[in-house]
Amino acid sequence: MTLPAPPRDERPQRRLFGSRVWAVLASLVLIAALALEARSIVMFHTVVPWSSPERIHFCGRDYMRGGVVSTAVAHDASGTSPWRQLTRGPWLQPVYGDPASAEQRATLGVPCAMVLYLRDGDHYRAYGLSGGP
């Protein structure tokens, strides 16, 4: 006479599955953080992405950190900014500028923009073109 098999305990498998899920999620968060850090180093020459970078690399050129521009100066009388968003900053915040048209870049050889602006608290940080046009 054969005895029935004892019931299997499912708890160890569930625990193993749960730990795998957490390991995968932790790995994804780590990979995202490393990607953000690498982007900050390559495009902004800083290992601290939450700070105001010394340089911004945009359109094949470097822009060096300059002075500040108040929000009131940045907005015209209608309350909107005359700048357009050109790229993203270290924390993926918008970087603004007054871009040159494709025709101006081709015929005159001017860069994409002479100055970039990055929001820094209650004002904008200006980044001037390094090395001139």
LINTAWO-V64932 format. One record per helix or strand. SS is the DSSP state (helix for helix, strand for strand). FROM is the first residue (numbers start at 1). TO is the last residue. If there is no record, write none. Layout:
ss:SS from:FROM to:TO
ss:SS from:FROM to:TO
This chain:
ss:helix from:11 to:44
ss:strand from:55 to:58
ss:strand from:61 to:70
ss:helix from:71 to:74
ss:strand from:75 to:75
ss:strand from:81 to:81
ss:strand from:84 to:88
ss:strand from:94 to:97
ss:helix from:102 to:108
ss:strand from:115 to:120
ss:strand from:123 to:129
